[in-house]
Amino acid sequence: MTLYEQIKADNLQARKDRNQVKANVLSTLASEIFTQSKAPNRAEGPITDAEVLKCVKSFLDGINFTIENAQKTGADASKAIEEKKTVEVYMPQQMSDEQLTTEINILVAALTEKSMKQMGMIMKQLQTNFAGRYDAQKASALVKTALGV
């Protein structure tokens, strides 16, 4: 079962269970994924799990923004927090800083020449092997450090 199919199945189950908050957030997320799958600049074929993860991450960023604004203004953020818990289930487990550093060091050690030119190749390898499991900005900084740049 693909990630998109899982989200749709969980949405259906939430509706059957009459869990309005979960059903609403999953329905909105599924609609966002469907919209992305029909984007004109997207390749043909079914939406991939990597594309779905991008949508889920973007959706979570929006929820986090709502929570931050609610906390700044003193508004009630409990519904947004519940939505966040519902959506976070679909994100893969994030790599720890130590795991990320180890993987980057392994990739850098395999290089014959250590220069800034290899940064793109290392970042591509990370994306291929660990998509959605790390913070790209943090990884970029770690790669620069490992390359000695």
Secondary structure, DSSP 8 states (H G I E B T S, - for coil): --HHHHHHHHHHHHHHTT-HHHHHHHHHHHHHHHHHHT-TTS-SSS--HHHHHHHHHHHHHHHHHHHHHHHHHT---HHHHHHHHHHHTTS-----HHHHHHHHHHHHHT-SS-SGGGHHHHHHHHHHHHTTSS-HHHHHHHHHHHHT-
